[in-house]
Amino acid sequence: MSRSKPDSASADSVRGFYADILHFLRKRTDNASDAADMTQDVFTQWLDYRDRAQVEQPRAFLFQMARNLLRDHWRRQQVRSRAHQDGHHEQSLDNEPLADEQHEPLPAAQRLQRLEQLKEVLAQLSPRRREALMLHRFEGLSQTQIAERMGISVSMVEKHIAFALLHCKQHLQRENGKEQPE
């Protein structure tokens, strides 16, 4: 690929999005190194993109590139996981067959119990705090985007999210304390 030298205005305008994209990817991967690599890939693709001068919203464009890379990353992880499980299954055929977790009642019941706990904790939050947390954690919106959507300051969004996360953490600690024998 031949990469033309980017004009400084274009490079400066997208350089400011690096930290946002890195943060976005770190929240969605279990490995900071993978997030950094994907962020680098986003900007490499941006530099290789021939029609970048035509892009009206470079931030949105870069985030879409990041989502696409993240989707590819998750697919590769699923393939690796399946390949590992298949290899493990073949090795264990001589010993004892592996249980299929999806058909086991205990893991399924535990997942349902965790979902019910999550619903209960979220229901205890005020509607504004719940909305801010849901937009941030489940829809992946930035604090600035949440502030615009909710019509409040970024500082207030930060407070809502921080309080909601603290509430969830305290609830989990209480629940884990009940389950452990003293």
N, C-alpha and C positions, 0 to 999 in steps of 0.2 A: 504494500500500500504506500502510496506516496502521500506524505503529510505536508500540506502547505503550512507555512508559518502563520500562526494565528495573529490577527490584528490585536493590538494591546487592549483596545476598548472591550472587545469580545472576551478576551482572556480575563481581564479584570472583573468583568461583570459576572462571570461564572465562578471565579475563584472564591468569592464570598459564600458560595453554596456548598463548598467542600465539607465544612464542619456539620452542616445540616444533614447532608447525605450520609456522612459517616455515622452520625448519631442515629439516623433512621435505620441504617443497616445493622448497626450494633444491637439495637433493640430487638431485631428480628433474627439474629443468628446467635448461636451459642459459642462463637469463636471470634474474638476481636481481630485476630489476624485475617480471617475470612472477610470480615466487614471492611477492613482496610484494603484488602486486595480488590474486593468488588468496587469500592469507591474509586480506586485507581483505574479500574476497568471502565467505569462510567465516564471518567474524564478522558481516557484514551479514546473511547468510542466517540465522545463529543468532538475531539480534535480531528478524528477521521471522518466525521460526518460532513459531507460536501455542501449540504444546503443549510448549514447552521445560521447563515445570515438571514435566511427566510423564517427562522423560528421566532415567533412573536413573544412566547413566554419560555425563556430558557430554563427557568427554575422548574416549571412543570414538566418540561421535556426531559430534564436531567433526572427528576424523580421517577418518571415513567421508565427511563432506561434502568434506574436502580431497581425498580420493582421487577422488571423483566429479568435482570441478572439474578435477583433474589429467587424468583420462581425457578429459573434454571438450576440454581444452587440447591434448592429444596428437592427438585426432581433427581438430581445426581445423588443427593443424600439418600433418598428413598431407594434408588436403584442399588446403591452400595449396601444399604441396610438389608434389602431383600436378598442380595447375593450373599451377604454374610450369614443371614438366617438360613438360607438354603444350604450353604456349606456346613453350617453347624448341624443342621438337621440330618444331612447325609452322614456326618461323623457319628451322630448319636443313634442312628438306626440299629447299630449293633448292641447298644446298651439299653436305652429306654426311650420310647418315643416322646417327642416334645409335645407339650400341651399347647393348643391353639388359644392364645389369650382372648381372642375375640369371642370364643365360645365358652369360656370359663365364667361361671357366675360370680365368683368373688371379685376379680378385677372389674367386671362390668358394674357390680354393685358399688365398689369403691369409687369409680368414676362418677356414678350418679350421686353418691353422697357428697363428693367434692363440689359438684355442680350445684347441689342444693345449698351447701354452705356458702358458696359464692353468691348465689341469689339472695340468701339471707343477709349476708354482709352488705351487699349493694343496696338492699332495701332499707337498711338502717341509715344510709347516707341521705343528706338533704338532696332534693332533686337537682340543684345546680352543681353540687360536688359530684354526684353520680354522673351527670351529663358530661362534665369536664373530663372525668376519669375515662368514661366510655369512649369519648371522642379521641382521647390521647392514646389509650392502650389498645383499643379494639379497632378503631378506624385509622389510626396512625397519623392523625393530624398534628401539626406543630402547635405550640402554645399560642403563637401569633394567629394561626388560622382559627383556633378555638375561640380566642378573644374576639375576633371579628364575627364569628358565627353567633356567639353568645351575647355580643354587645357589651363586653366588659374589658377591663384592662388586662394586659399580659400578666401583670403582678398578681391580680386577683385569680387568674387561671392557675398560676403557679401555686398559690395558696390552696385553692380547691383541690388540686391534684395531690399536693403534699399531704394535706389533711386526710384525703381519701385513702392514700397509700398507707399512712400511719394507722388509720382505723383498721384497714385490712390486716396489717401486720400484727397489731395488738389482738385482733380477733383470733388470728391463727395461733398466736402464742398462748392465748387462753385455752383454745381448743386442744392444742398439743399438750398443754399442762394437765388437762383433764384426763387425757388418754394414757399418760405415763404414770405407772405406779410409783409411789414414793417410798 
